[in-house]
Structures are given as structure tokens and as C-alpha cells.
Amino acid sequence: MQLWFGAWYHLLVGALTLIVCLVARYVLKGVYKNLNILVGLIFGYILSIIFTVAGIAPMVDFSGIQETIDQVGFFSIPKLVFFTSHKPVFNLGSFLTIAIVFLVSAAETTGATTAVCTGALGRDLKMEELQGSLAVDGFSSAISGCFGCLPLTSFSQNVGLVTQECLLFPFC
């Protein structure tokens, strides 16, 4: 299967996905409007599958599905990296990449925590709240790394905000 960068079908799927994201942002109401990227991703993936199955363009490769099912089954539980045969290796390039991701995530978490406090709650941000949300962000990323995943920065930021506002500071 040969995939061509910039082919008409890639541009079409990308443009339609962008349009669906923008339309979903303005059509969905309340907190659901924040799911516009997810709606666009699902639409784009379904459109790519349709293009592949219909023979219009080879966009999704299904060749490895059976091999994966044979190896791990239909369902599997994540395994901690420490309990597998994989031996951790220090790689400076990987370390620096994750350090940059952490800095971006820290800036995002700081902005989101500030927005929740000043916008939604109508008060100033406390240093303990900022430290707590950054700690939860780092902790969640470290836990996801134990499972061999990339840091779940956006998810851990949201977990940090919910934990911060609902559990640690219920009196706010």
C-alpha cells in the first residue's frame, strides 16, 4: 500500500475533518462544544475507512489486525513496563523531548487553573492550587509512563483541576 503525501484524498479528508470540527464547535451546546476535536477525529477516521473499504484510496491499513488479535486477544489489561521483558534504556533525545512536552503541559495547566479560578470561581489563584494542579499533572504523566504510554498531559490536567477544586479545596 503506497500512501502519497498531499494526495487529493488526504486533502479532502483533512478539509472535511476541519469543517466538521468547526461546525461541531458552534452546533454543540454547553460543555459538549469542547468535544469538537473528538467529533472531527471520529468523522475523519470513519471517512478514511469508507475510502479504504470502497477502494477509492488506501488510507487505513487493516493488515495487522489479525496478528495483533492472535498475540494479545480481543481484550488485554495494560502491563507495567517493570514487569515485562522490556529493559529500560536512557535516551537523551527522548528525555529532552518529554521535558519539552512537560513544559508545554505545565504552561497549559497553569493557564487552565488560572482560568478556572478567575473566570468560573471569580477569585484569585492561590499558590497551593497552582502547585497542586502541576503536581497532579506530573504525577498522572509519570503513572502513564509506567504503562509505557506517552504522558497524558491534557487528561492529567483535567484530572488535576477536578481533584484540585472538588477534593482538596471544597471550601472554595
Sequence and secondary structure as in RCSB ss.txt:
>XXXX:A:sequence
MQLWFGAWYHLLVGALTLIVCLVARYVLKGVYKNLNILVGLIFGYILSIIFTVAGIAPMVDFSGIQETIDQVGFF
SIPKLVFFTSHKPVFNLGSFLTIAIVFLVSAAETTGATTAVCTGALGRDLKMEELQGSLAVDGFSSAISGCFGCL
PLTSFSQNVGLVTQECLLFPFC
>XXXX:A:secstr
    TT HHHHHHHHHHHHHHHHHHHHS GGGGGGHHHHHHHHHHHHHHHHHHHTS      TTHHHHHHHH S 
     GGGSS      HHHHHHHHHHHHHHHHHHHHHHHHIIIIIS S   HHHHHHHHHHHHHHHHHHHHTT  
  HHHHHHHHHHIIIIII TT 
